[in-house]
Amino acid sequence: MLKTKIIAADLQNLTDARYFAAWLVDYISYNLTLPNVDLTQIKEIMDWVEGPISIAQYSGLEDWNDINEQLMALSIDHLIIGPFANKNLNDSDWQIFQTILLDETLDKVESNRTYIAKSILPFKEFTQAQIDHLKKLCTANKIYLDCGFGANDIDSILKLGIEGLVLRGGQEEKVGVKSYEDLDEIFEALEE
């Protein structure tokens, strides 16, 4: 069992899906904003993997009807949307994870929502003000942290009161072959 919830984001292949599912992550998300996204391939990956809840990732600027059609085709009701998403997506019946940018002012964050707090800075470069702001966000919201971090950062991150972490899949070296050394270290640090 892991110490916190995990969203495995940007999955593009079965190798990543199997890896993350083996670690019993809570969510696996598929970026449907990518050019030439293959819904058939995503559906095949979803059918192979049991356990994690599937999430569709969008910028949130896409047409509502297009998003709805894709979600219906994939039988997905969880959605990650970008920081500048259309307001009507937030008011939908889907389970929404709204991305917010930690590197910008966050005056418009509503209480009692689920957010993915994203930063271009790695955690070890966060200022004390950023850490304090993140702690404050965690007191009123479910916050998943999406930034660069390593196994040595896990204890400090968990002390912030986050709901979970975002980890990322990536390209295979060749079909079925990929190294997971960095992720293995993070998962080992997250094991209870």
ZAVODREN-413981 format. One record per residue: residue in one letter; residue number from 1; chain; z, y, x of N, C-alpha, C, O in turn. Coordinates in pm, whole numbers. Atoms other than C-alpha are relative to their C-alpha. Example, Ala and Ser with C-alpha at 12.3 -4.5 7.8 and 13.67 -1.06 7.14 Angstrom:
REM ZAVODREN-413981
{site a, 1, A, {0, -119, 89}, {780, -450, 1230}, {0, 120, 90}, {66, 118, 194}}
{site s, 2, A, {-6, -119, -82}, {714, -106, 1367}, {73, 109, -77}, {90, 220, -26}}
***
This chain:
REM ZAVODREN-413981
{site m, 1, A, {0, -118, 83}, {0, 0, 0}, {0, 125, 88}, {62, 127, 195}}
{site l, 2, A, {11, -124, -76}, {-82, 352, 118}, {104, 102, -46}, {149, 98, -161}}
{site k, 3, A, {-102, -101, 28}, {160, 646, 133}, {-48, 109, -94}, {34, 180, -152}}
{site t, 4, A, {55, -103, 87}, {-73, 873, -65}, {-132, -48, -58}, {-187, -149, -15}}
{site k, 5, A, {128, 35, 60}, {-382, 862, -283}, {-114, 42, 92}, {-102, 136, 170}}
{site i, 6, A, {117, -27, -84}, {-724, 858, -117}, {-126, 10, -86}, {-150, -74, -173}}
{site i, 7, A, {136, -10, 53}, {-1064, 982, -229}, {-93, -27, 117}, {-92, 47, 215}}
{site a, 8, A, {103, 27, -100}, {-1341, 824, -21}, {-126, 71, -50}, {-187, 29, -148}}
{site a, 9, A, {107, -88, 48}, {-1613, 1089, -51}, {-133, -25, 72}, {-137, -78, 183}}
{site d, 10, A, {136, 2, -57}, {-1988, 1101, 11}, {-49, -139, 37}, {-123, -154, 134}}
{site l, 11, A, {48, 134, -32}, {-2046, 727, 3}, {-149, -14, -26}, {-200, 31, -128}}
{site q, 12, A, {144, 16, 9}, {-2407, 634, 63}, {-44, -143, 23}, {-163, -173, 13}}
{site n, 13, A, {40, 137, -30}, {-2396, 265, 148}, {111, -98, -38}, {227, -61, -52}}
{site l, 14, A, {-92, 105, 39}, {-2232, -62, 56}, {104, -29, 109}, {217, -67, 78}}
{site t, 15, A, {-93, 25, -110}, {-2073, -98, 401}, {123, 89, -13}, {236, 41, -2}}
{site d, 16, A, {-113, -91, 20}, {-1859, 213, 343}, {80, -37, -124}, {203, -39, -121}}
{site a, 17, A, {-69, 32, 125}, {-1780, 113, -14}, {92, -121, 19}, {206, -121, -27}}
{site r, 18, A, {-82, 119, -25}, {-1654, -229, 96}, {120, 32, 89}, {231, -15, 66}}
{site y, 19, A, {-107, -38, -92}, {-1452, -78, 381}, {112, 71, -75}, {229, 33, -64}}
{site f, 20, A, {-101, -78, 71}, {-1274, 175, 159}, {69, -83, -109}, {190, -71, -129}}
{site a, 21, A, {-60, 85, 103}, {-1220, -75, -123}, {100, -97, 62}, {203, -126, 2}}
{site a, 22, A, {-92, 92, -68}, {-1057, -314, 126}, {132, 69, 34}, {236, 3, 40}}
{site w, 23, A, {-122, -76, -27}, {-806, -38, 208}, {67, 45, -131}, {167, 116, -127}}
{site l, 24, A, {-57, -29, 131}, {-736, -5, -167}, {10, 150, -30}, {111, 197, -82}}
{site v, 25, A, {2, -143, 33}, {-835, 361, -196}, {-3, 15, -153}, {-41, -78, -224}}
{site d, 26, A, {-6, -25, 144}, {-793, 516, -540}, {-135, 35, -60}, {-167, -4, -172}}
{site y, 27, A, {128, -50, 51}, {-1136, 676, -575}, {-109, -15, 106}, {-84, -2, 226}}
{site i, 28, A, {119, -4, -84}, {-1485, 637, -432}, {-97, 96, -69}, {-128, 80, -187}}
{site s, 29, A, {89, -98, 62}, {-1719, 931, -487}, {-139, -4, 64}, {-156, -32, 182}}
{site y, 30, A, {142, 4, -38}, {-2095, 953, -470}, {-57, 140, -21}, {-46, 196, -129}}
{site n, 31, A, {56, -135, 7}, {-2270, 1283, -393}, {-135, -5, -70}, {-233, -50, -12}}
{site l, 32, A, {123, 4, 78}, {-2532, 1322, -665}, {-82, 128, 14}, {-183, 145, -55}}
{site t, 33, A, {80, -120, -27}, {-2652, 1660, -535}, {-97, -22, 115}, {-183, 62, 141}}
{site l, 34, A, {89, 28, -113}, {-2825, 1498, -238}, {-144, -11, -47}, {-170, -64, -155}}
{site p, 35, A, {140, 16, 40}, {-3204, 1521, -243}, {-37, -149, -4}, {11, -228, 78}}
{site n, 36, A, {47, 137, 14}, {-3371, 1199, -353}, {112, -101, -23}, {105, -214, 23}}
{site v, 37, A, {-110, 92, 29}, {-3044, 1049, -477}, {-54, -116, -85}, {-131, -95, -179}}
{site d, 38, A, {49, 121, 66}, {-3107, 692, -593}, {110, -56, -90}, {201, -125, -43}}
{site l, 39, A, {-103, 45, 94}, {-2901, 622, -906}, {6, -152, -9}, {113, -208, -30}}
{site t, 40, A, {1, 146, 3}, {-3009, 257, -901}, {81, -57, 116}, {158, -151, 97}}
{site q, 41, A, {-76, 45, -116}, {-2869, 212, -550}, {150, 27, -19}, {233, -58, 14}}
{site i, 42, A, {-141, -31, 24}, {-2545, 386, -646}, {60, -97, -101}, {171, -146, -82}}
{site k, 43, A, {-47, 96, 101}, {-2511, 165, -953}, {22, -138, 62}, {119, -206, 30}}
{site e, 44, A, {-15, 129, -68}, {-2565, -144, -734}, {128, -2, 85}, {201, -101, 85}}
{site i, 45, A, {-122, -8, -81}, {-2289, -29, -496}, {122, -7, -91}, {217, -80, -62}}
{site m, 46, A, {-112, 0, 94}, {-2058, 39, -791}, {25, -140, -55}, {141, -179, -73}}
{site d, 47, A, {-14, 135, 53}, {-2124, -311, -926}, {59, -97, 102}, {124, -194, 63}}
{site w, 48, A, {-51, 87, -105}, {-2035, -470, -591}, {148, 21, 27}, {218, -71, 69}}
{site v, 49, A, {-135, -37, -41}, {-1704, -289, -549}, {93, 4, -121}, {62, 66, -223}}
{site e, 50, A, {-99, -2, 107}, {-1398, -350, -764}, {126, 70, 51}, {159, 64, 169}}
{site g, 51, A, {-127, -64, -34}, {-1078, -149, -771}, {-4, 150, -12}, {48, 206, -109}}
{site p, 52, A, {-2, -146, 5}, {-1143, 216, -691}, {-77, 55, -122}, {-174, -5, -168}}
{site i, 53, A, {70, -72, 107}, {-1244, 457, -969}, {-117, 75, 61}, {-103, 138, 166}}
{site s, 54, A, {119, -69, -49}, {-1595, 595, -923}, {0, 145, -48}, {34, 175, -162}}
{site i, 55, A, {9, -143, 29}, {-1643, 971, -908}, {-139, 48, 39}, {-194, 4, 141}}
{site a, 56, A, {126, -65, -34}, {-1966, 1173, -914}, {31, 137, 58}, {114, 211, 5}}
{site q, 57, A, {-18, -131, -63}, {-1984, 1475, -683}, {-120, 88, -32}, {-235, 45, -20}}
{site y, 58, A, {103, -100, 28}, {-2179, 1786, -785}, {44, 134, 55}, {162, 159, 74}}
{site s, 59, A, {-35, -137, -35}, {-2198, 2144, -671}, {58, 70, -121}, {141, 160, -108}}
{site g, 60, A, {-45, -62, 123}, {-2138, 2234, -1034}, {-95, 107, -50}, {-73, 167, -155}}
{site l, 61, A, {101, -98, 41}, {-2440, 2460, -1049}, {-118, -68, -68}, {-210, -1, -114}}
{site e, 62, A, {107, 76, 63}, {-2661, 2184, -1187}, {3, 21, -151}, {101, 70, -207}}
{site d, 63, A, {10, -9, 145}, {-2776, 2177, -1546}, {96, -99, -64}, {102, -215, -24}}
{site w, 64, A, {-98, 81, 73}, {-2509, 2042, -1782}, {-62, -129, -52}, {-2, -236, -39}}
{site n, 65, A, {65, 119, 58}, {-2755, 1803, -1951}, {-37, -101, 108}, {-24, -222, 86}}
{site d, 66, A, {33, 90, -111}, {-2871, 1659, -1616}, {124, -76, 47}, {120, -197, 68}}
{site i, 67, A, {-125, 64, -42}, {-2512, 1593, -1512}, {42, -104, -103}, {77, -216, -67}}
{site n, 68, A, {-42, 90, 107}, {-2431, 1436, -1847}, {-84, -128, -2}, {-30, -237, -18}}
{site e, 69, A, {88, 117, -1}, {-2735, 1205, -1831}, {33, -93, 115}, {40, -215, 97}}
{site q, 70, A, {-32, 84, -116}, {-2648, 1084, -1481}, {134, -69, -17}, {148, -188, 15}}
{site l, 71, A, {-132, 60, 19}, {-2283, 1028, -1567}, {-4, -111, -104}, {63, -213, -88}}
{site m, 72, A, {14, 105, 102}, {-2379, 831, -1877}, {-70, -122, 59}, {-31, -236, 33}}
{site a, 73, A, {74, 111, -60}, {-2628, 620, -1678}, {88, -81, 95}, {71, -203, 107}}
{site l, 74, A, {-88, 67, -96}, {-2360, 538, -1420}, {134, -41, -60}, {214, -106, 6}}
{site s, 75, A, {-129, 26, 65}, {-2071, 509, -1669}, {116, 57, 81}, {215, -11, 106}}
{site i, 76, A, {-103, -70, -77}, {-1866, 763, -1471}, {57, 111, -87}, {-17, 184, -153}}
{site d, 77, A, {-61, -110, 74}, {-1615, 997, -1632}, {90, 87, 89}, {164, 171, 38}}
{site h, 78, A, {-72, -83, -97}, {-1459, 1145, -1315}, {-103, 80, 79}, {-211, 30, 113}}
{site l, 79, A, {98, -92, -55}, {-1626, 1441, -1154}, {65, 93, 102}, {168, 155, 74}}
{site i, 80, A, {-39, -102, -98}, {-1582, 1646, -834}, {-104, 109, -9}, {-224, 84, 3}}
{site i, 81, A, {93, -112, 6}, {-1733, 1991, -869}, {35, 101, 108}, {149, 112, 151}}
{site g, 82, A, {-15, -97, -107}, {-1785, 2263, -612}, {81, 122, -41}, {115, 140, -158}}
{site p, 83, A, {-84, -116, 27}, {-1589, 2586, -581}, {-62, 106, -90}, {9, 188, -147}}
{site f, 84, A, {67, -102, 81}, {-1850, 2792, -765}, {-64, -60, -125}, {-165, -10, -175}}
{site a, 85, A, {55, 73, 114}, {-1910, 2551, -1052}, {1, 84, -127}, {82, 175, -144}}
{site n, 86, A, {5, -65, 131}, {-2008, 2667, -1398}, {130, -26, -75}, {183, -137, -72}}
{site k, 87, A, {-127, 8, 72}, {-1700, 2733, -1611}, {-1, -110, -106}, {101, -175, -128}}
{site n, 88, A, {3, 99, 108}, {-1819, 2502, -1891}, {27, -142, 50}, {69, -226, -29}}
{site l, 89, A, {-32, 133, -53}, {-1781, 2199, -1660}, {151, -22, 2}, {198, -132, -25}}
{site n, 90, A, {-146, 11, -2}, {-1409, 2270, -1624}, {57, -24, -139}, {166, -80, -153}}
{site d, 91, A, {-48, 13, 137}, {-1376, 2274, -2002}, {-51, -127, -68}, {-39, -141, -190}}
{site s, 92, A, {58, 122, 57}, {-1540, 1934, -2050}, {107, -108, -17}, {224, -89, 18}}
{site d, 93, A, {-91, 113, 20}, {-1384, 1599, -2141}, {12, -89, 123}, {90, -184, 124}}
{site w, 94, A, {-6, 80, -121}, {-1442, 1459, -1793}, {129, 30, 77}, {188, 137, 62}}
{site q, 95, A, {-112, -21, -92}, {-1160, 1414, -1543}, {-56, 79, 118}, {-135, 26, 197}}
{site i, 96, A, {60, -91, -99}, {-1236, 1711, -1314}, {89, 16, 122}, {210, 36, 110}}
{site f, 97, A, {-61, -36, -127}, {-1147, 1754, -948}, {-78, 123, 47}, {-193, 112, 89}}
{site q, 98, A, {67, -125, -37}, {-1229, 2119, -870}, {23, 26, 148}, {138, 26, 194}}
{site t, 99, A, {-13, -34, -141}, {-1300, 2202, -506}, {34, 147, 13}, {-28, 232, -51}}
{site i, 100, A, {-33, -138, -34}, {-1134, 2517, -375}, {-7, 14, 151}, {12, -84, 224}}
{site l, 101, A, {12, -24, -143}, {-1180, 2674, -34}, {128, 61, 52}, {165, 172, 13}}
{site l, 102, A, {-126, -51, -55}, {-858, 2715, 162}, {-22, 121, 89}, {70, 200, 111}}
{site d, 103, A, {28, -107, -94}, {-1028, 2959, 398}, {-29, 132, -70}, {-60, 232, -5}}
{site e, 104, A, {24, -122, 77}, {-1071, 3215, 117}, {121, 27, -90}, {208, -59, -105}}
{site t, 105, A, {-108, -34, 92}, {-837, 3393, -123}, {-8, -89, -123}, {-116, -113, -177}}
{site l, 106, A, {-3, 94, 112}, {-727, 3162, -403}, {76, 57, -118}, {161, -11, -176}}
{site d, 107, A, {-73, -65, 108}, {-607, 3407, -665}, {-32, -59, -137}, {47, -44, -229}}
{site k, 108, A, {43, 47, 132}, {-797, 3235, -948}, {33, -147, -26}, {-23, -207, -118}}
{site v, 109, A, {-38, 139, 18}, {-638, 2891, -914}, {93, -9, -120}, {196, 59, -126}}
{site e, 110, A, {-82, 20, 120}, {-499, 2777, -1249}, {103, -108, 25}, {79, -201, 103}}
{site s, 111, A, {-106, 99, -17}, {-175, 2581, -1271}, {-34, -130, -74}, {-117, -132, -165}}
{site n, 112, A, {10, 131, 64}, {-153, 2214, -1366}, {-143, -55, -3}, {-184, -115, -102}}
{site r, 113, A, {135, 54, -13}, {-504, 2124, -1249}, {-4, -88, 124}, {89, -88, 205}}
{site t, 114, A, {20, 82, -120}, {-636, 1879, -992}, {-107, 67, 84}, {-217, 95, 38}}
{site y, 115, A, {90, -71, -91}, {-797, 2043, -691}, {-19, -79, 129}, {67, -155, 172}}
{site i, 116, A, {24, 47, -136}, {-956, 1938, -366}, {-3, 125, 86}, {-97, 205, 79}}
{site a, 117, A, {-10, -117, -87}, {-846, 2196, -110}, {-75, -30, 128}, {-34, -113, 209}}
{site k, 118, A, {91, 28, -110}, {-1124, 2208, 146}, {10, 111, 105}, {21, 229, 71}}
{site s, 119, A, {-2, -97, -109}, {-1115, 2377, 486}, {-97, -43, 109}, {-112, -162, 138}}
{site i, 120, A, {86, 30, -115}, {-1363, 2403, 770}, {84, -20, 126}, {37, -78, 224}}
{site l, 121, A, {-90, 17, -113}, {-1066, 2416, 1006}, {66, -136, -4}, {99, -186, -111}}
{site p, 122, A, {-80, 123, -1}, {-900, 2095, 1120}, {147, 36, -26}, {190, 148, 2}}
{site f, 123, A, {-139, -26, 36}, {-539, 2062, 1006}, {81, 55, 117}, {164, 144, 97}}
{site k, 124, A, {-80, -44, -114}, {-400, 2112, 1356}, {-22, 148, 34}, {56, 206, 109}}
{site e, 125, A, {25, -142, -24}, {-553, 2464, 1358}, {44, 89, -116}, {22, 210, -113}}
{site f, 126, A, {-50, -80, 112}, {-396, 2575, 1027}, {108, 95, 50}, {192, 57, 132}}
{site t, 127, A, {-107, -95, -31}, {-182, 2888, 1059}, {119, -33, -88}, {107, -107, -186}}
{site q, 128, A, {-119, 21, 82}, {171, 2890, 922}, {-23, 57, -140}, {25, 2, -239}}
{site a, 129, A, {30, -59, 131}, {45, 3118, 642}, {-84, -96, -85}, {-61, -108, -205}}
{site q, 130, A, {82, 97, 74}, {-218, 2859, 545}, {83, -120, -45}, {67, -169, -157}}
{site i, 131, A, {-87, 113, 35}, {40, 2581, 550}, {93, 38, -115}, {111, -39, -209}}
{site d, 132, A, {-88, -46, 107}, {279, 2786, 335}, {-77, 14, -131}, {-26, -23, -237}}
{site h, 133, A, {83, -15, 120}, {-3, 2866, 91}, {-31, -137, -61}, {-26, -154, -183}}
{site l, 134, A, {29, 135, 47}, {-96, 2498, 68}, {122, -63, -66}, {110, -128, -170}}
{site k, 135, A, {-124, 50, 61}, {268, 2403, 0}, {20, 59, -139}, {57, -11, -233}}
{site k, 136, A, {-17, -69, 128}, {280, 2661, -279}, {-97, -56, -104}, {-60, -79, -219}}
{site l, 137, A, {98, 59, 91}, {-40, 2523, -433}, {45, -137, -48}, {25, -172, -164}}
{site c, 138, A, {-43, 136, 33}, {108, 2173, -425}, {116, -3, -99}, {137, -105, -165}}
{site t, 139, A, {-113, 1, 94}, {411, 2277, -630}, {-46, 11, -145}, {25, -33, -235}}
{site a, 140, A, {47, -21, 138}, {200, 2368, -937}, {-124, -80, -34}, {-169, -78, -149}}
{site n, 141, A, {127, 70, 21}, {-108, 2146, -895}, {-2, -131, 76}, {77, -155, 167}}
{site k, 142, A, {30, 120, -78}, {-233, 1809, -781}, {-106, 40, 101}, {-218, 77, 64}}
{site i, 143, A, {89, -45, -106}, {-393, 1886, -445}, {-36, -117, 91}, {50, -187, 144}}
{site y, 144, A, {53, 94, -100}, {-613, 1655, -239}, {-50, 84, 116}, {-126, 178, 95}}
{site l, 145, A, {38, -78, -117}, {-660, 1785, 115}, {-127, -57, 62}, {-136, -177, 90}}
{site d, 146, A, {129, 38, -58}, {-1014, 1778, 256}, {-25, 89, 121}, {-78, 200, 109}}
{site c, 147, A, {22, -72, -126}, {-1023, 1889, 620}, {2, -103, 112}, {30, -221, 89}}
{site g, 148, A, {-8, 91, -114}, {-1042, 1739, 964}, {146, -27, 35}, {228, 65, 42}}
{site f, 149, A, {-135, 37, -42}, {-729, 1549, 1062}, {-6, -137, 66}, {-103, -211, 49}}
{site g, 150, A, {-9, 130, -66}, {-623, 1252, 1267}, {128, -71, -40}, {208, -19, -118}}
{site a, 151, A, {-117, 82, 32}, {-359, 982, 1248}, {129, 73, 35}, {230, 57, -34}}
{site n, 152, A, {-120, -72, -42}, {-110, 1208, 1433}, {41, 110, -98}, {156, 155, -95}}
{site d, 153, A, {-29, -107, 96}, {-133, 1469, 1152}, {58, -51, -132}, {107, 29, -212}}
{site i, 154, A, {-33, 56, 132}, {-46, 1233, 865}, {140, 39, -46}, {154, 85, -160}}
{site d, 155, A, {-136, -31, 44}, {333, 1287, 857}, {14, 147, -39}, {76, 178, -141}}
{site s, 156, A, {-8, -144, 31}, {298, 1668, 867}, {-73, 33, -130}, {-26, 114, -209}}
{site i, 157, A, {77, -25, 122}, {34, 1662, 593}, {76, -50, -122}, {82, 19, -223}}
{site l, 158, A, {-71, 57, 115}, {239, 1437, 365}, {123, 82, -38}, {162, 84, -155}}
{site k, 159, A, {-117, -84, 28}, {539, 1672, 395}, {-36, 121, -86}, {53, 186, -141}}
{site l, 160, A, {43, -115, 79}, {332, 1941, 219}, {10, -25, -150}, {10, 69, -230}}
{site g, 161, A, {-8, 33, 141}, {358, 1756, -111}, {-136, -21, -65}, {-150, -5, -186}}
{site i, 162, A, {134, 22, 54}, {-11, 1679, -150}, {-5, -122, -90}, {79, -212, -80}}
{site e, 163, A, {26, 116, 86}, {-140, 1439, -414}, {-73, -109, 79}, {-51, -228, 59}}
{site g, 164, A, {77, 97, -77}, {-378, 1277, -167}, {-89, 65, 103}, {-84, 187, 125}}
{site l, 165, A, {91, -42, -107}, {-639, 1301, 106}, {-143, -39, -34}, {-167, -131, -111}}
{site v, 166, A, {142, 33, 12}, {-1017, 1303, 120}, {-47, -51, 136}, {-32, 17, 237}}
{site l, 167, A, {63, 57, -119}, {-1183, 1075, 374}, {-147, -16, -31}, {-185, -22, -148}}
{site r, 168, A, {144, 2, 22}, {-1558, 1050, 423}, {-67, -124, 56}, {-30, -177, 161}}
{site g, 169, A, {90, 103, -50}, {-1816, 779, 455}, {-105, 67, 88}, {-96, 187, 114}}
{site g, 170, A, {106, -55, -85}, {-2123, 826, 672}, {-114, -98, 16}, {-119, -202, -50}}
{site q, 171, A, {117, 83, -24}, {-2444, 680, 799}, {36, -127, 76}, {124, -127, 162}}
{site e, 172, A, {-15, 126, -73}, {-2462, 321, 915}, {-80, 8, 130}, {-181, 78, 136}}
{site e, 173, A, {77, 9, -123}, {-2574, 248, 1271}, {-128, -79, -27}, {-236, -42, 19}}
{site k, 174, A, {110, 73, 61}, {-2798, -12, 1109}, {59, -68, -122}, {181, -72, -136}}
{site v, 175, A, {-49, 54, 126}, {-2771, -188, 775}, {114, -99, 24}, {98, -200, 94}}
{site g, 176, A, {-116, 88, -10}, {-2426, -344, 750}, {83, 18, 125}, {182, -53, 143}}
{site v, 177, A, {-71, -17, -127}, {-2310, -216, 1091}, {49, 145, 12}, {-29, 240, 1}}
{site k, 178, A, {-57, -133, -15}, {-2073, 75, 1140}, {137, -13, 66}, {207, -111, 44}}
{site s, 179, A, {-131, -1, -64}, {-1767, 161, 1352}, {96, 84, -85}, {60, 191, -135}}
{site y, 180, A, {-101, -69, 80}, {-1448, 263, 1170}, {127, 26, 81}, {235, 34, 22}}
{site e, 181, A, {-119, -14, -84}, {-1212, 316, 1466}, {88, 117, -41}, {209, 100, -54}}
{site d, 182, A, {-79, -118, 36}, {-1104, 670, 1369}, {66, -18, -137}, {183, 15, -155}}
{site l, 183, A, {-56, 23, 132}, {-1058, 576, 1003}, {107, -108, 2}, {206, -99, -70}}
{site d, 184, A, {-101, 106, -12}, {-870, 259, 1099}, {135, 59, 43}, {239, 22, -11}}
{site e, 185, A, {-124, -62, -48}, {-614, 472, 1287}, {68, 80, -112}, {190, 76, -126}}
{site i, 186, A, {-55, -78, 111}, {-570, 703, 986}, {61, -93, -104}, {173, -71, -150}}
{site f, 187, A, {-53, 93, 100}, {-529, 413, 744}, {126, -70, 49}, {219, -92, -28}}
{site e, 188, A, {-121, 64, -53}, {-279, 243, 975}, {120, 94, -6}, {232, 50, -31}}
{site a, 189, A, {-108, -100, 12}, {-75, 567, 980}, {43, 21, -144}, {156, 63, -170}}
{site l, 190, A, {-32, -17, 142}, {-91, 575, 599}, {65, -122, -63}, {115, -114, -175}}
{site e, 191, A, {-60, 121, 57}, {35, 220, 550}, {151, 15, -11}, {217, 69, 78}}
{site e, 192, A, {-146, -4, 19}, {386, 189, 407}, {63, -122, 61}, {185, -138, 56}}
***
